[in-house]
């Protein structure tokens, strides 16, 4: 880590250091605020834009160890979402979120600090998936948080993959939050065996939720009445949006989630899954981006949300 920091760190702006359980991370700070990204899974675990509280939720019981996914922040799901359809032994949500990535660069630009990490196919990945690939995650920490996931087919045969940036948005109380921007969109309800439904009005979470909204590129606004803030998700080259919260009973079965912590987050995920999965020919590249912004609002909007 010391050598990585010497080579790539930027004095007063970005440094490579030991984080939880000694795992390597990149910490950034500036006029825009501050952020944190682990090499384990190229996982963003913190973003505090200037003048705002922490925007991301991380569990107090998250496992910070090799082979385990970090519970919270922004895990990367690739090359499949949920369980692998043809192999129940395969790791859920793919294998890159538990893999140690490499830092490609750390750079300041007009938008903030960009941290770029990469991973690629190897003996371990081929055990689960035969494709040859290179995957890059470029995260720009600024007044907005921009995440760009870039996949290149480095082999000689085409492949298909699913992807998601599984963002855990921190909220004060799931009972006083709602999502705007999905009204009228068809979705598949995974709590009812992917039954097809149509969203009517705002999304209000009142039970276990695992919904894949299809054929949508819409901005989605998460309104948090208690924190008086809006977190907006803007997507690029993403045709599905996943909304997830385990609710009480399912949360109790998650050993890396603290008691009652399910009330403190709502996952809203830029993704390409199911019919939106990506087909990539040899030499081709695909880019998907998620951009988060935070905005404060006044009492009048709070009253409208909780009314």
N, C-alpha and C positions, 0 to 999 in steps of 0.2 A: 504493500500500500504506500509506503514511504516513497518508493521509486516511481510509482504511478503518479503520486502527488507532485514529485519533483519534475516529471516530464510533462504532465498535463494540467496541473493546478494553475490557477490565476490568483495572484496575491490579493487578498481582501475580497475576492469574488467567488472563487470556486476551489474546493479542496477535496482530495480523496482521503477518507479516514475510516477508522473502524466504527461500525454502528452496533446494533443489537447483536449479542452473541459473537462479536468480533467480525461480523460480515462486512465486506467492503461496501462503501457507499460514496456518492458524490453529494456534497452539500454546496448549495449556491445561495448567494445573497446579493442584494443591491437595492437601488431606489425602488424597484418594482415590488420588493418583498423578499421572500425566501422559499427554498424548496429543497427536496431531498430525493435521491434516486439510488436504489441498490443495484449492484451488479447481479445479485441473485434475482433472476427473472427480468432484468432491466425494469425493475418495479419502482414506480413512483410512489412514495409513501407520505409525502408532505408537499403542500403548496399553500402558502399564506401570502396572498397578494397584499400589497401595502394598504393599511387602513382596515383590514378585514381579519377575522378569525380564521383558523384552519379550515380549509375547504374539503379536506378528505378525512374519512374515518379509517382508523386502524384499530383492530381489536386489542384489548389489554392482555388477551391470552394468545395472541398470535404466536406461532412457532417460528422462531428465527433460526432455522437450521437447514442444512443441505437435504435435499429430497422432499422438503415440505414447502407448500405454498404459503406465502404471507397472507394472512386474513385481513383484507382491507386495502386501502390505497388504490392502485390501478394495476391489477394483474393483466397479463397478456394471455388470451386464450388462442391457441394455434397448435396444430393444424386442424383440430376439430373442436366443436363446442359441446358442452355437457359430456355424455358418455360417447365413446367411439362405437359407431353402429355395428361394426363387425368383430369387435373384440372387447368383451366386458372386463378383461383384465387390464386393459390399457388405462393410463392415468386420465382422470376426468379433466376436461378442458385442454388436453394436449400436454406436451412435455416442456415447453420453453419457459413456463412460469416457475419451474423448479431447477432450471439450468443456470449455471454461472455464465454470464455474458462477458464480452470484452469491450473496453472503452475504445471507441474509434477516435473521438475528439471531444474537446470542451472549448467552446468559443463564445466570446461576447459579440453581440450584434445589436442593431437598432431596436430589436424587439425584446432583448433580455439576454439570458445565457442559454445557449443550446448545448445539450449533452447528448451525444450520439453513441449508442452501443450496438453491438452486432453479435449474432450467433449463426451457426450454419450446421448443415447435416454432418453427422459423424457416426461412429459405431453405435453409440447409444440411441440416437434418433432412428437409425435404420432398423433397430429391433422392433420398433412400433410402426414405422412408416417408411417405405422404401425410397421416397423422393429425395432428390438432390436439390438443396436450396441454400440461399443466404437470406437472413432476416435482419433488418436494421430497424432500430427504434430511435427516432430523433425527437427529443423533448425540449421545447423551448419554454423556460420559466421566465415569465414576464408579467405585465399587467393582465395578460391572459395566459392560459396554459395550453400550449399546442403540442399534441402528440401525433406523430406520423409513423405509421408502421409500413415498411417497404419490404415486399417479398420478391425475390428473383429466383427464377427456375434456372439452376446452374447445371442441370443434367441434360439428357438427350431424349427424355420422354415427357409428355405432358402430365400434369397432375391437377387435382382438385383439392381445395382446402377451405375451411371455415376460419373465421377470425373474430375477435372481439377485444375491445379495450374496456375491461370489466370495472368501471369506475364506481367506487363506493363514495357517494356524496355524503358529507357529514351534515346532519340536521339535528335540531334540538329534540323533536318529538314527531315520530311518524304520523301521529294522529292529527297534527296541525301542519301537514305539508300536502301539496298537490302538484300534479304535473299538467302543464298546458302544452298544446301543440300536436296532440295525437287524436283529437276529435275526428270521428269518421273513418279512422284507419282500421283495416282488418288486422286481427292478431290471432296468434295461436296460444291457447291457454294450456301451459304445461302442467298445471295443477289438475287439469281434466283431460289428460292424455292428448294434448295438443288440439283440443276442440277449437274449431274456427269460430271467432266472434268478431263483433264490430264495436269499437270504442264509442261510447256516447258521452259527450261532455269531457270534463277534466278527469284525469286519473286520480282517484282518491284511494289510498291503501287501507283496507279494513280487514284483511285476512292474508294468508300466505299468497304471494304473488310471484309468478314466473311466466311472463308474457313476452312473446316475440312479435313485435309489430312489423308487418311486412310491407315491402314496396314503399318505404318512406325515407325521404331525405330531409324531412322537416327539422327546423330548430325545435328543441324541447326545453321548456322552462320549468325548473323545480323551484317552487315558491315555499319558503320556510317562514311561517307566520311568526314563530317565536324569536328567530334570529333576525327577522325583518330583512331578509335578503333573497335574491334570486340567483340561482346558478343556471346559466344557459349552456346547453350543449349544441354546438354547431358541428355538422358532419360534412366530410368530403369523401366521395367514392364509397359510401356506406349505404346499403339499401335495406337494412333491418336495424331496429332498435329494441334492445332487450331491457325490460324493467323487472327487477327482482328484489324481494324482501322475504325472508323465511318465516316471519311471524313467530309467535311464541313457541309452539310445540316443536316445529322443525329446528328452531334456533337452539332449543335445549339439547338437541342431538349433535350439535356442532361443538366439539370439545375445545376448539380454538376461538370460541366466541364467549365473552364474559356475560354474566347474568344480566338480562335486561338490555344488552347492547343492541339487540335487533331494532330497538326503537330509535337508535341514533344514526341510522343510515338508510339510504335508498340507492340501489344500484340502477344507473341509467347508462346503457352501453351502446356505443357505436359498434356496429357489427356487420358481418356478411355471413349468414348462416342459412341452412336448409336450402330453399330454392335460390337464395342469393349467394350461395357458395361461389368461390372464384375458380375458374379454369385457366390454367397458365401453361402456355406452350414453352418449349425450350428456348431460353434466352429472353423470355418476356419478363416484365416487371409489373407489379401491382402496388399501388399506394392507397392507403386509407388513413384519414386524419380525423381526429376529434379535437375540438377547440372549446375550452371552458372559460367562461367569464363570470364574474361575480359583481352584483350590483345591489346596493342597499335600497330599501323603499320605506315609505312612511306608515303612520298608524292607519291611514284610510285603507290602504291595501291589506294590512294585517286584519282589520275588521272584516273586510270583504271575504278573506280566506276562511276565517273562523266562524263566519255567520251561519 
